[in-house]
Amino acid sequence: MIIAIDGPAGSGKSSVAKAVAGELGFRYLDTGAMYRAVTFHALANGIRPSDEAALARIVTEDTIEFAHEPGNPLPTRVLIAGEDVTAGIRTPSVDDAVSAVSSLVAVRKAMVAQQRHIADDHDIVVEGRDIGTVVFPDAELKVFLTATPEERSLRRAAQQSASGILVDPLGVHEAILRRDELDSTREHSPLVPAADAVVVDTTAMTLGEVVARVVELARESQG
């Protein structure tokens, strides 16, 4: 079974997907981390976020992997071309560049092949921005999480602060709005709910409440 969870930045996709995977015993696939890994790898090697050919070549030639500890459905490390980039992909420099990288058509097309390969033969929970519309259009369950920009900004700031990053609340809010604009207006794979997705507004919901709702939907889909 494939559970596709989409939504804008700061909507709680990652936290919800990880918790749902744990509840159901599925594997968790963080497609956002895959784009972040490519972005980090490119920046570290002096490749501009607008260099579509070079970035697509990274995706085609450099395998992205998620390391799992025995019995744990959640990945503990993200690797690209064998390099552990788990910490590097959550930095502000990657935040600023990842939307530009992920908007490139050649990059997204190449990435789909890697995502589908990882999902082969597994029950998985996948989160991103076009999972239900492009990557896994036949997923048994599609969920679109959303929340107000203000709430999503608070969540992103708290996430960065917990990671030891100095937070500028206004800058975080502006980055969220900028990301929304880029993701929703891009020509290829724009951020929109799939026609058959269940939309869940998480603004006034706790993480536990959102997870319980998605688990309920999954069990209903399983019959």
N, CA and C atoms as a LAMMPS dump frame, in Angstrom:
ITEM: TIMESTEP
0
ITEM: NUMBER OF ATOMS
669
ITEM: BOX BOUNDS ff ff ff
-5.0000000000000000e+02 5.0000000000000000e+02
-5.0000000000000000e+02 5.0000000000000000e+02
-5.0000000000000000e+02 5.0000000000000000e+02
ITEM: ATOMS id mol type element x y z
1 1 1 N 0.844 -1.196 0
2 1 2 C 0 0 0
3 1 3 C 0.878 1.244 0
4 2 1 N 0.492 2.252 -0.751
5 2 2 C 1.191 3.528 -0.778
6 2 3 C 0.258 4.615 -0.237
7 3 1 N 0.741 5.352 0.762
8 3 2 C 0.023 6.496 1.307
9 3 3 C 0.786 7.736 0.88
10 4 1 N 0.148 8.601 0.098
11 4 2 C 0.774 9.824 -0.413
12 4 3 C 0.299 11.014 0.415
13 5 1 N 1.254 11.729 1.017
14 5 2 C 0.923 12.904 1.812
15 5 3 C 1.581 14.119 1.18
16 6 1 N 0.786 15.054 0.708
17 6 2 C 1.28 16.273 0.079
18 6 3 C 0.874 17.488 0.909
19 7 1 N 1.495 18.629 0.586
20 7 2 C 1.134 19.871 1.264
21 7 3 C 2.259 20.875 1.185
22 8 1 N 1.982 22.13 1.528
23 8 2 C 2.981 23.194 1.451
24 8 3 C 4.006 23.105 2.574
25 9 1 N 5.042 23.925 2.489
26 9 2 C 6.093 23.961 3.501
27 9 3 C 5.514 24.278 4.868
28 10 1 N 5.933 23.53 5.879
29 10 2 C 5.496 23.789 7.237
30 10 3 C 4.133 23.252 7.593
31 11 1 N 3.533 22.466 6.703
32 11 2 C 2.194 21.935 6.988
33 11 3 C 2.236 20.707 7.889
34 12 1 N 3.435 20.228 8.186
35 12 2 C 3.565 19.074 9.076
36 12 3 C 3.719 17.751 8.366
37 13 1 N 3.962 17.784 7.063
38 13 2 C 4.039 16.546 6.282
39 13 3 C 5.037 15.54 6.835
40 14 1 N 6.242 16.024 7.105
41 14 2 C 7.299 15.11 7.546
42 14 3 C 6.957 14.467 8.883
43 15 1 N 6.553 15.285 9.856
44 15 2 C 6.231 14.754 11.187
45 15 3 C 5.073 13.774 11.121
46 16 1 N 4.052 14.131 10.343
47 16 2 C 2.88 13.26 10.226
48 16 3 C 3.239 11.968 9.51
49 17 1 N 3.964 12.078 8.411
50 17 2 C 4.317 10.884 7.645
51 17 3 C 5.159 9.917 8.467
52 18 1 N 6.114 10.451 9.218
53 18 2 C 6.959 9.588 10.049
54 18 3 C 6.128 8.871 11.11
55 19 1 N 5.227 9.616 11.745
56 19 2 C 4.413 9.019 12.798
57 19 3 C 3.432 7.992 12.243
58 20 1 N 2.851 8.294 11.092
59 20 2 C 1.922 7.344 10.464
60 20 3 C 2.649 6.06 10.073
61 21 1 N 3.85 6.213 9.508
62 21 2 C 4.64 5.037 9.149
63 21 3 C 4.917 4.183 10.379
64 22 1 N 5.252 4.835 11.485
65 22 2 C 5.513 4.099 12.712
66 22 3 C 4.281 3.376 13.225
67 23 1 N 3.126 4.044 13.156
68 23 2 C 1.872 3.442 13.628
69 23 3 C 1.489 2.22 12.805
70 24 1 N 1.702 2.306 11.499
71 24 2 C 1.259 1.237 10.598
72 24 3 C 2.351 0.21 10.303
73 25 1 N 3.585 0.513 10.69
74 25 2 C 4.679 -0.401 10.377
75 25 3 C 5.1 -0.33 8.926
76 26 1 N 4.822 0.796 8.274
77 26 2 C 5.224 1.012 6.883
78 26 3 C 6.618 1.641 6.857
79 27 1 N 7.227 1.682 5.686
80 27 2 C 8.451 2.444 5.506
81 27 3 C 8.1 3.898 5.185
82 28 1 N 8.976 4.788 5.59
83 28 2 C 8.773 6.217 5.358
84 28 3 C 9.746 6.701 4.286
85 29 1 N 9.2 7.347 3.248
86 29 2 C 10.028 7.892 2.175
87 29 3 C 9.844 9.4 2.132
88 30 1 N 10.894 10.124 2.449
89 30 2 C 10.873 11.589 2.487
90 30 3 C 11.402 12.118 1.159
91 31 1 N 10.499 12.4 0.214
92 31 2 C 10.947 12.871 -1.096
93 31 3 C 11.521 14.284 -1.017
94 32 1 N 11.045 15.08 -0.061
95 32 2 C 11.622 16.404 0.118
96 32 3 C 13.098 16.306 0.469
97 33 1 N 13.445 15.313 1.28
98 33 2 C 14.847 15.114 1.642
99 33 3 C 15.676 14.726 0.421
100 34 1 N 15.042 14.079 -0.54
101 34 2 C 15.77 13.707 -1.748
102 34 3 C 16.153 14.958 -2.543
103 35 1 N 15.218 15.879 -2.694
104 35 2 C 15.53 17.136 -3.384
105 35 3 C 16.539 17.96 -2.591
106 36 1 N 16.432 17.907 -1.276
107 36 2 C 17.378 18.624 -0.443
108 36 3 C 18.784 18.024 -0.575
109 37 1 N 18.853 16.704 -0.69
110 37 2 C 20.15 16.055 -0.85
111 37 3 C 20.819 16.493 -2.151
112 38 1 N 20.04 16.563 -3.21
113 38 2 C 20.58 17.014 -4.496
114 38 3 C 21.02 18.469 -4.397
115 39 1 N 20.21 19.292 -3.737
116 39 2 C 20.547 20.708 -3.575
117 39 3 C 21.834 20.88 -2.78
118 40 1 N 21.934 20.168 -1.666
119 40 2 C 23.142 20.248 -0.835
120 40 3 C 24.369 19.792 -1.624
121 41 1 N 24.234 18.686 -2.338
122 41 2 C 25.345 18.143 -3.133
123 41 3 C 25.775 19.143 -4.204
124 42 1 N 24.795 19.79 -4.828
125 42 2 C 25.112 20.774 -5.867
126 42 3 C 25.83 21.983 -5.282
127 43 1 N 25.3 22.535 -4.194
128 43 2 C 25.918 23.709 -3.58
129 43 3 C 27.34 23.399 -3.104
130 44 1 N 27.518 22.204 -2.556
131 44 2 C 28.84 21.822 -2.056
132 44 3 C 29.856 21.689 -3.18
133 45 1 N 29.358 21.471 -4.398
134 45 2 C 30.256 21.29 -5.541
135 45 3 C 30.233 22.473 -6.508
136 46 1 N 29.698 23.596 -6.028
137 46 2 C 29.733 24.81 -6.83
138 46 3 C 28.79 24.835 -8.009
139 47 1 N 27.744 24.026 -7.96
140 47 2 C 26.77 23.985 -9.053
141 47 3 C 25.607 24.921 -8.718
142 48 1 N 25.276 25.797 -9.623
143 48 2 C 24.213 26.767 -9.395
144 48 3 C 22.832 26.084 -9.382
145 49 1 N 21.911 26.555 -8.533
146 49 2 C 20.568 25.973 -8.467
147 49 3 C 19.781 26.108 -9.771
148 50 1 N 20.257 26.939 -10.697
149 50 2 C 19.574 27.113 -11.98
150 50 3 C 20.17 26.253 -13.09
151 51 1 N 21.238 25.514 -12.797
152 51 2 C 21.919 24.707 -13.815
153 51 3 C 21.187 23.378 -13.981
154 52 1 N 20.137 23.416 -14.783
155 52 2 C 19.244 22.263 -14.905
156 52 3 C 19.958 21.01 -15.386
157 53 1 N 20.808 21.135 -16.394
158 53 2 C 21.486 19.966 -16.95
159 53 3 C 22.391 19.298 -15.912
160 54 1 N 23.149 20.114 -15.182
161 54 2 C 24.062 19.566 -14.183
162 54 3 C 23.297 18.918 -13.035
163 55 1 N 22.215 19.539 -12.613
164 55 2 C 21.415 18.996 -11.516
165 55 3 C 20.714 17.699 -11.922
166 56 1 N 20.178 17.662 -13.14
167 56 2 C 19.544 16.438 -13.619
168 56 3 C 20.567 15.32 -13.723
169 57 1 N 21.783 15.669 -14.071
170 57 2 C 22.849 14.667 -14.166
171 57 3 C 23.16 14.085 -12.783
172 58 1 N 23.113 14.931 -11.747
173 58 2 C 23.319 14.434 -10.384
174 58 3 C 22.27 13.392 -10.042
175 59 1 N 21.003 13.709 -10.338
176 59 2 C 19.914 12.789 -10.002
177 59 3 C 20.038 11.482 -10.788
178 60 1 N 20.438 11.59 -12.042
179 60 2 C 20.547 10.406 -12.891
180 60 3 C 21.725 9.527 -12.492
181 61 1 N 22.835 10.152 -12.106
182 61 2 C 24.075 9.395 -11.875
183 61 3 C 24.335 9.056 -10.41
184 62 1 N 23.799 9.847 -9.477
185 62 2 C 24.116 9.668 -8.056
186 62 3 C 22.896 9.134 -7.304
187 63 1 N 23 7.927 -6.828
188 63 2 C 21.89 7.283 -6.131
189 63 3 C 21.651 7.917 -4.767
190 64 1 N 20.379 8.165 -4.481
191 64 2 C 19.977 8.659 -3.167
192 64 3 C 19.445 7.477 -2.366
193 65 1 N 19.936 7.345 -1.144
194 65 2 C 19.545 6.214 -0.314
195 65 3 C 19.119 6.683 1.074
196 66 1 N 18.267 5.885 1.689
197 66 2 C 17.872 6.107 3.073
198 66 3 C 18.318 4.893 3.882
199 67 1 N 19.072 5.144 4.94
200 67 2 C 19.547 4.053 5.776
201 67 3 C 18.524 3.763 6.872
202 68 1 N 18.237 2.492 7.075
203 68 2 C 17.291 2.063 8.107
204 68 3 C 18.003 1.159 9.1
205 69 1 N 17.69 1.327 10.371
206 69 2 C 18.156 0.379 11.363
207 69 3 C 17.163 -0.771 11.42
208 70 1 N 17.63 -1.981 11.741
209 70 2 C 16.751 -3.154 11.764
210 70 3 C 15.492 -2.916 12.595
211 71 1 N 14.345 -3.197 11.991
212 71 2 C 13.074 -3.068 12.692
213 71 3 C 12.511 -1.671 12.761
214 72 1 N 13.234 -0.702 12.217
215 72 2 C 12.767 0.691 12.262
216 72 3 C 12.303 1.115 10.87
217 73 1 N 11.01 1.418 10.712
218 73 2 C 10.519 1.819 9.383
219 73 3 C 10.965 3.215 8.969
220 74 1 N 11.492 3.991 9.915
221 74 2 C 11.906 5.358 9.619
222 74 3 C 13.398 5.4 9.309
223 75 1 N 13.779 6.097 8.248
224 75 2 C 15.205 6.189 7.923
225 75 3 C 15.952 7.015 8.952
226 76 1 N 17.19 6.626 9.216
227 76 2 C 18.012 7.342 10.183
228 76 3 C 19.047 8.231 9.505
229 77 1 N 19.333 7.964 8.229
230 77 2 C 20.326 8.763 7.519
231 77 3 C 19.924 8.93 6.059
232 78 1 N 20.338 10.041 5.462
233 78 2 C 20.139 10.314 4.04
234 78 3 C 21.513 10.36 3.389
235 79 1 N 21.68 9.628 2.303
236 79 2 C 22.958 9.598 1.606
237 79 3 C 22.761 9.89 0.127
238 80 1 N 23.734 10.551 -0.472
239 80 2 C 23.753 10.737 -1.922
240 80 3 C 25.162 10.435 -2.396
241 81 1 N 25.244 9.571 -3.367
242 81 2 C 26.54 9.123 -3.882
243 81 3 C 27.406 8.586 -2.747
244 82 1 N 26.757 7.95 -1.782
245 82 2 C 27.476 7.36 -0.669
246 82 3 C 27.838 8.313 0.446
247 83 1 N 27.557 9.627 0.3
248 83 2 C 27.897 10.626 1.315
249 83 3 C 26.707 10.876 2.236
250 84 1 N 26.958 10.846 3.527
251 84 2 C 25.922 11.12 4.518
252 84 3 C 25.675 12.631 4.573
253 85 1 N 24.47 13.052 4.169
254 85 2 C 24.14 14.479 4.139
255 85 3 C 22.969 14.795 5.067
256 86 1 N 22.734 13.934 6.038
257 86 2 C 21.572 14.058 6.922
258 86 3 C 21.481 15.43 7.57
259 87 1 N 22.574 15.922 8.113
260 87 2 C 22.56 17.217 8.801
261 87 3 C 22.558 18.378 7.817
262 88 1 N 23.305 18.26 6.747
263 88 2 C 23.474 19.367 5.814
264 88 3 C 22.23 19.772 5.067
265 89 1 N 21.282 18.857 4.89
266 89 2 C 20.117 19.17 4.058
267 89 3 C 19.094 20.06 4.762
268 90 1 N 19.267 20.303 6.059
269 90 2 C 18.291 21.114 6.808
270 90 3 C 18.82 22.514 7.13
271 91 1 N 19.828 22.968 6.434
272 91 2 C 20.417 24.275 6.694
273 91 3 C 19.689 25.376 5.918
274 92 1 N 19.801 26.638 6.358
275 92 2 C 19.148 27.739 5.653
276 92 3 C 19.574 27.872 4.193
277 93 1 N 20.828 27.584 3.873
278 93 2 C 21.274 27.703 2.485
279 93 3 C 20.529 26.738 1.582
280 94 1 N 20.26 25.539 2.095
281 94 2 C 19.479 24.569 1.324
282 94 3 C 18.016 25.007 1.267
283 95 1 N 17.492 25.537 2.381
284 95 2 C 16.123 26.061 2.387
285 95 3 C 15.931 27.085 1.271
286 96 1 N 16.918 27.955 1.106
287 96 2 C 16.808 29.037 0.135
288 96 3 C 16.882 28.553 -1.309
289 97 1 N 17.551 27.428 -1.548
290 97 2 C 17.798 26.983 -2.924
291 97 3 C 16.952 25.809 -3.374
292 98 1 N 16.375 25.057 -2.445
293 98 2 C 15.745 23.789 -2.822
294 98 3 C 14.515 23.976 -3.712
295 99 1 N 13.769 25.058 -3.519
296 99 2 C 12.579 25.259 -4.341
297 99 3 C 12.957 25.472 -5.802
298 100 1 N 14.02 26.232 -6.029
299 100 2 C 14.487 26.458 -7.401
300 100 3 C 14.939 25.153 -8.039
301 101 1 N 15.643 24.344 -7.261
302 101 2 C 16.118 23.045 -7.769
303 101 3 C 14.939 22.13 -8.079
304 102 1 N 13.996 22.05 -7.148
305 102 2 C 12.877 21.122 -7.316
306 102 3 C 11.882 21.571 -8.372
307 103 1 N 11.981 22.818 -8.831
308 103 2 C 11.065 23.3 -9.873
309 103 3 C 11.544 22.953 -11.281
310 104 1 N 12.767 22.467 -11.402
311 104 2 C 13.332 22.162 -12.716
312 104 3 C 12.746 20.864 -13.266
313 105 1 N 12.192 20.933 -14.457
314 105 2 C 11.479 19.797 -15.043
315 105 3 C 12.377 18.572 -15.176
316 106 1 N 13.582 18.755 -15.683
317 106 2 C 14.476 17.613 -15.889
318 106 3 C 14.841 16.949 -14.567
319 107 1 N 14.99 17.749 -13.533
320 107 2 C 15.312 17.219 -12.212
321 107 3 C 14.152 16.394 -11.672
322 108 1 N 12.935 16.93 -11.782
323 108 2 C 11.766 16.232 -11.253
324 108 3 C 11.513 14.92 -12.005
325 109 1 N 11.673 14.96 -13.32
326 109 2 C 11.451 13.737 -14.1
327 109 3 C 12.457 12.658 -13.722
328 110 1 N 13.714 13.051 -13.55
329 110 2 C 14.733 12.077 -13.16
330 110 3 C 14.481 11.555 -11.751
331 111 1 N 13.998 12.428 -10.864
332 111 2 C 13.772 12.038 -9.477
333 111 3 C 12.641 11.025 -9.331
334 112 1 N 11.622 11.122 -10.161
335 112 2 C 10.493 10.198 -10.073
336 112 3 C 10.959 8.752 -10.2
337 113 1 N 11.897 8.521 -11.096
338 113 2 C 12.407 7.154 -11.283
339 113 3 C 13.051 6.635 -10.001
340 114 1 N 13.821 7.487 -9.326
341 114 2 C 14.448 7.066 -8.065
342 114 3 C 13.389 6.812 -6.986
343 115 1 N 12.385 7.677 -6.938
344 115 2 C 11.345 7.529 -5.919
345 115 3 C 10.551 6.238 -6.117
346 116 1 N 10.186 5.957 -7.337
347 116 2 C 9.424 4.741 -7.613
348 116 3 C 10.261 3.499 -7.358
349 117 1 N 11.547 3.572 -7.636
350 117 2 C 12.423 2.425 -7.382
351 117 3 C 12.501 2.132 -5.887
352 118 1 N 12.645 3.181 -5.077
353 118 2 C 12.714 3 -3.626
354 118 3 C 11.423 2.388 -3.095
355 119 1 N 10.295 2.753 -3.706
356 119 2 C 8.988 2.299 -3.219
357 119 3 C 8.623 0.892 -3.667
358 120 1 N 9.391 0.325 -4.571
359 120 2 C 9.072 -1.012 -5.063
360 120 3 C 9.017 -2.024 -3.918
361 121 1 N 7.956 -2.817 -3.914
362 121 2 C 7.827 -3.963 -2.993
363 121 3 C 7.765 -3.578 -1.516
364 122 1 N 7.316 -2.367 -1.205
365 122 2 C 7.189 -1.96 0.2
366 122 3 C 5.844 -1.279 0.423
367 123 1 N 5.29 -1.475 1.622
368 123 2 C 4.21 -0.6 2.081
369 123 3 C 4.891 0.668 2.555
370 124 1 N 4.52 1.807 1.991
371 124 2 C 5.244 3.041 2.315
372 124 3 C 4.306 4.218 2.552
373 125 1 N 4.829 5.175 3.312
374 125 2 C 4.209 6.485 3.456
375 125 3 C 5.163 7.463 2.789
376 126 1 N 4.661 8.215 1.817
377 126 2 C 5.504 9.129 1.043
378 126 3 C 4.974 10.543 1.204
379 127 1 N 5.877 11.501 1.425
380 127 2 C 5.428 12.886 1.548
381 127 3 C 6.215 13.784 0.617
382 128 1 N 5.535 14.839 0.167
383 128 2 C 6.172 15.772 -0.747
384 128 3 C 5.185 16.823 -1.203
385 129 1 N 5.273 17.196 -2.477
386 129 2 C 4.395 18.234 -3.011
387 129 3 C 3.648 17.803 -4.267
388 130 1 N 4.047 16.692 -4.875
389 130 2 C 3.333 16.209 -6.058
390 130 3 C 3.227 14.686 -6.043
391 131 1 N 3.197 14.123 -4.848
392 131 2 C 3.209 12.662 -4.732
393 131 3 C 1.923 12.057 -5.283
394 132 1 N 0.787 12.625 -4.861
395 132 2 C -0.481 12.073 -5.302
396 132 3 C -0.857 12.438 -6.723
397 133 1 N -0.25 13.514 -7.255
398 133 2 C -0.606 13.957 -8.604
399 133 3 C 0.332 13.43 -9.684
400 134 1 N 1.614 13.242 -9.342
401 134 2 C 2.604 12.878 -10.358
402 134 3 C 3.358 11.596 -10.042
403 135 1 N 3.932 11.516 -8.854
404 135 2 C 4.837 10.405 -8.541
405 135 3 C 4.084 9.096 -8.369
406 136 1 N 3.029 9.119 -7.545
407 136 2 C 2.231 7.915 -7.314
408 136 3 C 0.747 8.235 -7.517
409 137 1 N 0.328 8.465 -8.762
410 137 2 C -1.073 8.82 -9.009
411 137 3 C -2.051 7.696 -8.676
412 138 1 N -1.544 6.467 -8.54
413 138 2 C -2.407 5.331 -8.209
414 138 3 C -2.32 4.94 -6.743
415 139 1 N -1.775 5.804 -5.901
416 139 2 C -1.667 5.515 -4.467
417 139 3 C -3.043 5.215 -3.887
418 140 1 N -3.082 4.246 -2.999
419 140 2 C -4.364 3.848 -2.411
420 140 3 C -4.981 4.936 -1.532
421 141 1 N -4.128 5.763 -0.922
422 141 2 C -4.632 6.868 -0.103
423 141 3 C -3.807 8.111 -0.396
424 142 1 N -4.506 9.221 -0.665
425 142 2 C -3.848 10.504 -0.891
426 142 3 C -4.397 11.519 0.115
427 143 1 N -3.492 12.176 0.824
428 143 2 C -3.869 13.166 1.823
429 143 3 C -3.147 14.468 1.505
430 144 1 N -3.842 15.587 1.574
431 144 2 C -3.239 16.904 1.368
432 144 3 C -3.37 17.689 2.656
433 145 1 N -2.237 17.931 3.317
434 145 2 C -2.23 18.68 4.573
435 145 3 C -2.022 20.158 4.29
436 146 1 N -2.715 21 5.04
437 146 2 C -2.53 22.432 4.891
438 146 3 C -2.666 23.095 6.254
439 147 1 N -2.303 24.366 6.33
440 147 2 C -2.44 25.189 7.537
441 147 3 C -2.201 26.622 7.108
442 148 1 N -2.547 27.563 7.961
443 148 2 C -2.33 28.962 7.603
444 148 3 C -0.827 29.25 7.492
445 149 1 N -0.455 30.249 6.69
446 149 2 C 0.97 30.603 6.593
447 149 3 C 1.578 30.969 7.95
448 150 1 N 0.801 31.621 8.806
449 150 2 C 1.302 32.017 10.118
450 150 3 C 1.638 30.792 10.968
451 151 1 N 0.758 29.824 10.961
452 151 2 C 1.003 28.604 11.74
453 151 3 C 2.173 27.82 11.174
454 152 1 N 2.257 27.766 9.864
455 152 2 C 3.357 27.019 9.245
456 152 3 C 4.701 27.698 9.503
457 153 1 N 4.709 29.023 9.571
458 153 2 C 5.931 29.758 9.884
459 153 3 C 6.393 29.456 11.301
460 154 1 N 5.458 29.418 12.238
461 154 2 C 5.798 29.098 13.62
462 154 3 C 6.394 27.705 13.724
463 155 1 N 5.82 26.763 12.996
464 155 2 C 6.326 25.382 13.033
465 155 3 C 7.732 25.3 12.455
466 156 1 N 7.955 25.969 11.33
467 156 2 C 9.275 25.921 10.703
468 156 3 C 10.323 26.585 11.596
469 157 1 N 9.97 27.692 12.231
470 157 2 C 10.9 28.375 13.131
471 157 3 C 11.256 27.486 14.318
472 158 1 N 10.253 26.803 14.858
473 158 2 C 10.503 25.898 15.987
474 158 3 C 11.399 24.743 15.569
475 159 1 N 11.195 24.248 14.36
476 159 2 C 12.02 23.151 13.848
477 159 3 C 13.476 23.588 13.716
478 160 1 N 13.692 24.769 13.169
479 160 2 C 15.055 25.269 12.998
480 160 3 C 15.709 25.545 14.349
481 161 1 N 14.954 26.115 15.277
482 161 2 C 15.489 26.409 16.598
483 161 3 C 15.908 25.136 17.313
484 162 1 N 15.087 24.085 17.18
485 162 2 C 15.402 22.803 17.809
486 162 3 C 16.662 22.18 17.219
487 163 1 N 16.98 22.566 15.985
488 163 2 C 18.184 22.056 15.324
489 163 3 C 19.407 22.91 15.614
490 164 1 N 19.225 23.938 16.464
491 164 2 C 20.343 24.782 16.827
492 164 3 C 20.607 25.916 15.862
493 165 1 N 19.658 26.192 14.971
494 165 2 C 19.821 27.258 13.982
495 165 3 C 19.248 28.556 14.545
496 166 1 N 20.012 29.648 14.423
497 166 2 C 19.528 30.962 14.868
498 166 3 C 18.348 31.377 13.992
499 167 1 N 17.213 31.683 14.609
500 167 2 C 15.959 31.895 13.874
501 167 3 C 15.612 33.376 13.78
502 168 1 N 15.252 33.795 12.579
503 168 2 C 14.697 35.12 12.327
504 168 3 C 13.224 34.907 11.959
505 169 1 N 12.287 35.107 12.899
506 169 2 C 10.872 34.809 12.638
507 169 3 C 10.319 35.463 11.383
508 170 1 N 10.656 36.739 11.175
509 170 2 C 10.166 37.435 9.989
510 170 3 C 10.733 36.795 8.727
511 171 1 N 12.011 36.459 8.768
512 171 2 C 12.634 35.811 7.616
513 171 3 C 12.019 34.463 7.316
514 172 1 N 11.682 33.719 8.368
515 172 2 C 11.044 32.412 8.185
516 172 3 C 9.684 32.585 7.519
517 173 1 N 8.919 33.569 7.995
518 173 2 C 7.59 33.807 7.425
519 173 3 C 7.688 34.213 5.955
520 174 1 N 8.622 35.092 5.636
521 174 2 C 8.8 35.514 4.251
522 174 3 C 9.233 34.345 3.375
523 175 1 N 10.074 33.46 3.923
524 175 2 C 10.531 32.293 3.169
525 175 3 C 9.371 31.343 2.888
526 176 1 N 8.479 31.199 3.857
527 176 2 C 7.302 30.337 3.669
528 176 3 C 6.418 30.885 2.55
529 177 1 N 6.165 32.192 2.57
530 177 2 C 5.328 32.805 1.537
531 177 3 C 5.983 32.697 0.158
532 178 1 N 7.298 32.896 0.123
533 178 2 C 8.026 32.792 -1.145
534 178 3 C 7.969 31.362 -1.677
535 179 1 N 8.119 30.405 -0.78
536 179 2 C 8.065 28.998 -1.179
537 179 3 C 6.676 28.631 -1.685
538 180 1 N 5.649 29.127 -1.015
539 180 2 C 4.272 28.873 -1.46
540 180 3 C 4.065 29.372 -2.889
541 181 1 N 4.534 30.59 -3.147
542 181 2 C 4.358 31.19 -4.471
543 181 3 C 5.075 30.372 -5.538
544 182 1 N 6.307 30.005 -5.263
545 182 2 C 7.08 29.231 -6.237
546 182 3 C 6.458 27.86 -6.477
547 183 1 N 6.085 27.177 -5.397
548 183 2 C 5.576 25.814 -5.529
549 183 3 C 4.212 25.76 -6.217
550 184 1 N 3.362 26.75 -5.945
551 184 2 C 1.999 26.709 -6.481
552 184 3 C 1.888 27.249 -7.905
553 185 1 N 2.9 27.991 -8.361
554 185 2 C 2.815 28.591 -9.694
555 185 3 C 3.757 27.972 -10.714
556 186 1 N 4.586 27.007 -10.29
557 186 2 C 5.521 26.426 -11.243
558 186 3 C 4.747 25.68 -12.327
559 187 1 N 5.297 25.675 -13.522
560 187 2 C 4.611 25.087 -14.667
561 187 3 C 4.511 23.57 -14.572
562 188 1 N 5.576 22.939 -14.105
563 188 2 C 5.611 21.474 -14.032
564 188 3 C 5.341 21.028 -12.597
565 189 1 N 4.369 20.151 -12.414
566 189 2 C 4.032 19.575 -11.109
567 189 3 C 3.781 20.629 -10.037
568 190 1 N 2.858 21.561 -10.273
569 190 2 C 2.584 22.579 -9.254
570 190 3 C 1.97 21.951 -8.001
571 191 1 N 2.069 22.664 -6.903
572 191 2 C 1.509 22.201 -5.638
573 191 3 C -0.005 22.374 -5.655
574 192 1 N -0.716 21.278 -5.864
575 192 2 C -2.183 21.267 -5.836
576 192 3 C -2.635 19.918 -5.283
577 193 1 N -3.781 19.875 -4.609
578 193 2 C -4.278 18.583 -4.141
579 193 3 C -4.697 17.712 -5.328
580 194 1 N -4.446 16.424 -5.23
581 194 2 C -4.965 15.5 -6.229
582 194 3 C -6.489 15.533 -6.167
583 195 1 N -7.129 15.235 -7.29
584 195 2 C -8.597 15.304 -7.345
585 195 3 C -9.248 14.402 -6.307
586 196 1 N -8.593 13.282 -5.987
587 196 2 C -9.179 12.329 -5.037
588 196 3 C -8.484 12.364 -3.678
589 197 1 N -7.763 13.454 -3.388
590 197 2 C -7.082 13.573 -2.095
591 197 3 C -8.051 14.023 -1.005
592 198 1 N -7.788 13.584 0.216
593 198 2 C -8.518 14.062 1.384
594 198 3 C -7.746 15.259 1.937
595 199 1 N -8.359 16.442 1.943
596 199 2 C -7.7 17.654 2.426
597 199 3 C -7.926 17.784 3.934
598 200 1 N -6.827 17.948 4.681
599 200 2 C -6.901 18.073 6.135
600 200 3 C -6.236 19.38 6.549
601 201 1 N -7.015 20.307 7.102
602 201 2 C -6.489 21.575 7.598
603 201 3 C -5.985 21.334 9.019
604 202 1 N -4.673 21.433 9.205
605 202 2 C -4.065 21.092 10.485
606 202 3 C -3.836 22.292 11.391
607 203 1 N -4.309 23.463 10.997
608 203 2 C -4.01 24.692 11.748
609 203 3 C -4.32 24.558 13.235
610 204 1 N -5.488 24.044 13.558
611 204 2 C -5.919 23.958 14.957
612 204 3 C -5.81 22.541 15.508
613 205 1 N -5.061 21.687 14.835
614 205 2 C -4.931 20.293 15.246
615 205 3 C -3.55 20.029 15.831
616 206 1 N -3.505 19.151 16.823
617 206 2 C -2.212 18.7 17.333
618 206 3 C -1.651 17.655 16.375
619 207 1 N -0.353 17.4 16.507
620 207 2 C 0.259 16.365 15.685
621 207 3 C -0.442 15.032 15.885
622 208 1 N -0.737 14.7 17.136
623 208 2 C -1.399 13.43 17.417
624 208 3 C -2.749 13.309 16.746
625 209 1 N -3.495 14.416 16.705
626 209 2 C -4.808 14.4 16.07
627 209 3 C -4.693 14.19 14.558
628 210 1 N -3.705 14.828 13.947
629 210 2 C -3.517 14.67 12.506
630 210 3 C -3.104 13.234 12.182
631 211 1 N -2.182 12.703 12.961
632 211 2 C -1.718 11.323 12.746
633 211 3 C -2.883 10.348 12.884
634 212 1 N -3.69 10.537 13.919
635 212 2 C -4.833 9.645 14.138
636 212 3 C -5.793 9.693 12.959
637 213 1 N -5.989 10.875 12.394
638 213 2 C -6.891 11.017 11.251
639 213 3 C -6.354 10.284 10.03
640 214 1 N -5.07 10.424 9.765
641 214 2 C -4.49 9.769 8.595
642 214 3 C -4.469 8.249 8.782
643 215 1 N -4.155 7.789 9.988
644 215 2 C -4.172 6.348 10.264
645 215 3 C -5.584 5.798 10.077
646 216 1 N -6.578 6.552 10.528
647 216 2 C -7.972 6.146 10.347
648 216 3 C -8.309 6.013 8.862
649 217 1 N -7.893 6.986 8.067
650 217 2 C -8.144 6.948 6.625
651 217 3 C -7.438 5.757 5.982
652 218 1 N -6.223 5.467 6.44
653 218 2 C -5.463 4.344 5.887
654 218 3 C -6.167 3.019 6.182
655 219 1 N -6.641 2.868 7.381
656 219 2 C -7.309 1.614 7.747
657 219 3 C -8.633 1.461 7.012
658 220 1 N -9.29 2.584 6.768
659 220 2 C -10.511 2.534 5.957
660 220 3 C -10.177 2.098 4.524
661 221 1 N -9.079 2.595 3.984
662 221 2 C -8.657 2.236 2.626
663 221 3 C -8.263 0.77 2.535
664 222 1 N -7.687 0.249 3.645
665 222 2 C -7.3 -1.165 3.664
666 222 3 C -8.497 -2.085 3.818
667 223 1 N -9.622 -1.493 4.213
668 223 2 C -10.829 -2.296 4.356
669 223 3 C -10.897 -3.006 5.687
